Structures are given as C-alpha cells and as structure tokens.
Amino acid sequence: MVIELTPRIVVDPATRFGKPIIEGTRVPVEMVIGKLAGGMTAEAVADEYGITVEDVHAALRYAAHVISSEEIRGVA
C-alpha cells in the first residue's frame, strides 16, 4: 500500500523498507538529499537517477518539513 507523504514523496512498505522515495521510482529521498549535500546540482542528481528537478525539489521540501517538526531535547 503506497502512502503519499507530500506531493511526489511516498512510502511503500514493499519498496526500500518503507523509507520515503520519489513517487514512481525506487529513489530514496535520503539519497537525493545526500547527493545535494555532497555538492551535486539538482540537475545532475535528476539526470543520474532518472527523476526530474521538480522531484529533487520535492525531496528538499519533504526534508525541510521533517526537520521543522523535529523536537530536540537536551540530556543533562
């Protein structure tokens, strides 16, 4: 069962262990973000994985959303 998390980003327990992926592919969001963090351009990532630049931007939006709702607690 595919569940849409945000536009273009889905999870499917049968694909990539249920990690968020680009819809219609097996490309994990974490891989897209990692490639961008490593210095690749959005266009290069899109070309390498057969996705669109809009898919790359959707991965960034999803990551930003996840981080914005993260709670950080100090341990004393």
GROMACS elastic network, one bead per residue, 0.5 to 0.9 nm:
[ bonds ]
;  ai    aj funct       b0    kb
    1    11     6  0.83479   500
    1    12     6  0.58368   500
    1    13     6  0.71055   500
    1    14     6  0.80347   500
    2    10     6  0.65177   500
    2    11     6  0.57012   500
    2    13     6  0.76213   500
    2    14     6  0.87827   500
    3     9     6  0.86904   500
    3    10     6  0.54278   500
    3    11     6  0.52996   500
    3    12     6  0.64261   500
    4     7     6  0.68898   500
    4     8     6  0.74926   500
    4     9     6  0.60309   500
    4    11     6  0.65580   500
    4    12     6  0.89677   500
    4    23     6  0.82488   500
    5     8     6  0.81365   500
    5     9     6  0.56622   500
    5    10     6  0.53084   500
    5    11     6  0.71611   500
    5    20     6  0.79821   500
    5    62     6  0.82002   500
    6     9     6  0.52472   500
    6    10     6  0.70540   500
    6    58     6  0.79848   500
    6    61     6  0.87083   500
    6    62     6  0.68459   500
    7    10     6  0.80108   500
    7    23     6  0.84304   500
    7    58     6  0.70801   500
    7    62     6  0.89066   500
    8    21     6  0.83781   500
    8    22     6  0.58096   500
    8    23     6  0.50068   500
    8    24     6  0.83791   500
    8    54     6  0.87365   500
    8    55     6  0.64859   500
    8    58     6  0.63467   500
    8    59     6  0.80790   500
    9    20     6  0.63409   500
    9    21     6  0.56876   500
    9    23     6  0.53803   500
    9    29     6  0.78444   500
    9    55     6  0.82239   500
    9    58     6  0.70074   500
    9    59     6  0.69745   500
    9    62     6  0.74639   500
   10    18     6  0.89206   500
   10    19     6  0.83662   500
   10    20     6  0.55018   500
   10    21     6  0.55448   500
   10    22     6  0.64130   500
   10    23     6  0.55929   500
   10    24     6  0.87079   500
   11    14     6  0.87492   500
   11    15     6  0.75733   500
   11    16     6  0.85940   500
   11    17     6  0.88159   500
   11    18     6  0.53276   500
   11    19     6  0.58527   500
   11    21     6  0.61753   500
   11    22     6  0.86886   500
   11    23     6  0.83400   500
   12    15     6  0.53052   500
   12    16     6  0.77234   500
   12    17     6  0.76537   500
   12    19     6  0.74181   500
   12    20     6  0.78571   500
   12    21     6  0.83602   500
   13    16     6  0.73596   500
   13    17     6  0.55888   500
   13    19     6  0.76812   500
   14    17     6  0.62816   500
   14    18     6  0.64769   500
   15    18     6  0.57859   500
   15    19     6  0.75560   500
   15    21     6  0.84297   500
   15    26     6  0.68461   500
   16    19     6  0.56999   500
   16    20     6  0.81416   500
   16    21     6  0.79162   500
   16    26     6  0.69614   500
   16    27     6  0.85408   500
   16    28     6  0.74560   500
   18    21     6  0.84417   500
   19    28     6  0.67886   500
   19    29     6  0.80219   500
   19    30     6  0.86378   500
   20    23     6  0.88833   500
   20    27     6  0.85967   500
   20    28     6  0.58577   500
   20    29     6  0.57567   500
   20    30     6  0.78540   500
   21    24     6  0.83852   500
   21    25     6  0.69767   500
   21    26     6  0.61446   500
   21    27     6  0.53371   500
   21    29     6  0.51473   500
   21    30     6  0.82385   500
   21    59     6  0.83939   500
   22    25     6  0.56366   500
   22    26     6  0.68494   500
   22    27     6  0.56312   500
   22    28     6  0.63786   500
   22    29     6  0.64724   500
   22    51     6  0.80777   500
   22    55     6  0.66202   500
   22    56     6  0.84499   500
   22    58     6  0.82910   500
   22    59     6  0.74164   500
   23    26     6  0.79366   500
   23    27     6  0.83973   500
   23    55     6  0.84099   500
   24    27     6  0.88083   500
   25    28     6  0.84409   500
   25    50     6  0.87619   500
   25    51     6  0.81108   500
   27    30     6  0.86282   500
   27    31     6  0.71448   500
   27    32     6  0.76041   500
   27    49     6  0.71485   500
   27    51     6  0.84843   500
   28    31     6  0.53574   500
   28    32     6  0.67183   500
   28    33     6  0.89380   500
   28    59     6  0.89053   500
   29    32     6  0.51846   500
   29    33     6  0.62725   500
   29    34     6  0.85346   500
   29    56     6  0.83784   500
   29    58     6  0.89567   500
   29    59     6  0.55173   500
   29    60     6  0.82377   500
   29    62     6  0.83062   500
   29    63     6  0.79957   500
   30    33     6  0.51512   500
   30    34     6  0.59599   500
   30    35     6  0.85927   500
   30    59     6  0.81857   500
   30    63     6  0.84201   500
   31    35     6  0.61484   500
   31    36     6  0.86316   500
   32    35     6  0.52828   500
   32    36     6  0.63683   500
   32    37     6  0.86652   500
   32    42     6  0.87341   500
   32    45     6  0.68118   500
   32    46     6  0.86163   500
   32    49     6  0.87617   500
   32    56     6  0.66841   500
   32    59     6  0.69896   500
   32    60     6  0.83697   500
   33    36     6  0.51349   500
   33    37     6  0.60914   500
   33    38     6  0.85459   500
   33    56     6  0.81207   500
   33    59     6  0.70290   500
   33    60     6  0.67719   500
   33    63     6  0.79171   500
   34    38     6  0.60883   500
   34    39     6  0.88189   500
   35    39     6  0.65954   500
   35    40     6  0.56928   500
   35    41     6  0.82679   500
   35    42     6  0.88299   500
   35    45     6  0.68269   500
   36    39     6  0.52673   500
   36    41     6  0.62449   500
   36    42     6  0.68382   500
   36    45     6  0.73980   500
   37    40     6  0.72909   500
   40    43     6  0.81108   500
   40    44     6  0.60824   500
   40    45     6  0.64167   500
   41    44     6  0.51327   500
   41    45     6  0.62841   500
   41    46     6  0.85630   500
   42    45     6  0.51787   500
   42    46     6  0.60953   500
   42    47     6  0.85964   500
   42    52     6  0.87426   500
   42    53     6  0.58944   500
   42    54     6  0.89052   500
   42    56     6  0.62075   500
   42    57     6  0.78175   500
   43    46     6  0.50808   500
   43    47     6  0.61336   500
   43    48     6  0.85825   500
   43    52     6  0.78841   500
   43    53     6  0.58983   500
   43    56     6  0.84576   500
   44    47     6  0.51002   500
   44    48     6  0.60466   500
   44    49     6  0.86591   500
   44    53     6  0.89046   500
   45    48     6  0.51249   500
   45    49     6  0.62263   500
   45    50     6  0.82822   500
   45    51     6  0.79247   500
   45    52     6  0.87053   500
   45    53     6  0.79967   500
   45    56     6  0.75032   500
   46    49     6  0.54932   500
   46    50     6  0.56877   500
   46    52     6  0.51662   500
   46    53     6  0.55634   500
   46    54     6  0.87129   500
   46    55     6  0.77259   500
   46    56     6  0.67119   500
   47    50     6  0.52838   500
   47    51     6  0.66416   500
   47    52     6  0.76199   500
   47    53     6  0.85955   500
   48    51     6  0.79629   500
   49    52     6  0.87608   500
   51    54     6  0.82031   500
   51    55     6  0.62189   500
   51    56     6  0.75674   500
   52    55     6  0.50506   500
   52    56     6  0.66054   500
   52    57     6  0.87904   500
   53    57     6  0.62877   500
   53    58     6  0.85904   500
   54    58     6  0.60950   500
   54    59     6  0.86434   500
   55    59     6  0.62788   500
   55    60     6  0.87285   500
   56    59     6  0.51187   500
   56    60     6  0.64375   500
   56    61     6  0.87814   500
   57    60     6  0.50039   500
   57    61     6  0.61895   500
   57    62     6  0.85877   500
   58    61     6  0.50160   500
   58    62     6  0.61216   500
   58    63     6  0.85863   500
   59    62     6  0.50963   500
   59    63     6  0.61638   500
   59    64     6  0.85856   500
   60    63     6  0.50897   500
   60    64     6  0.60934   500
   60    65     6  0.85476   500
   61    64     6  0.51009   500
   61    65     6  0.61495   500
   61    66     6  0.86965   500
   62    65     6  0.50799   500
   62    66     6  0.62574   500
   62    67     6  0.86823   500
   63    66     6  0.51290   500
   63    67     6  0.61808   500
   63    68     6  0.85305   500
   64    67     6  0.51778   500
   64    68     6  0.60158   500
   64    69     6  0.87465   500
   65    68     6  0.51275   500
   65    69     6  0.64632   500
   65    70     6  0.88026   500
   66    69     6  0.54893   500
   66    70     6  0.63852   500
   67    70     6  0.51070   500
   67    71     6  0.86137   500
   68    71     6  0.84553   500
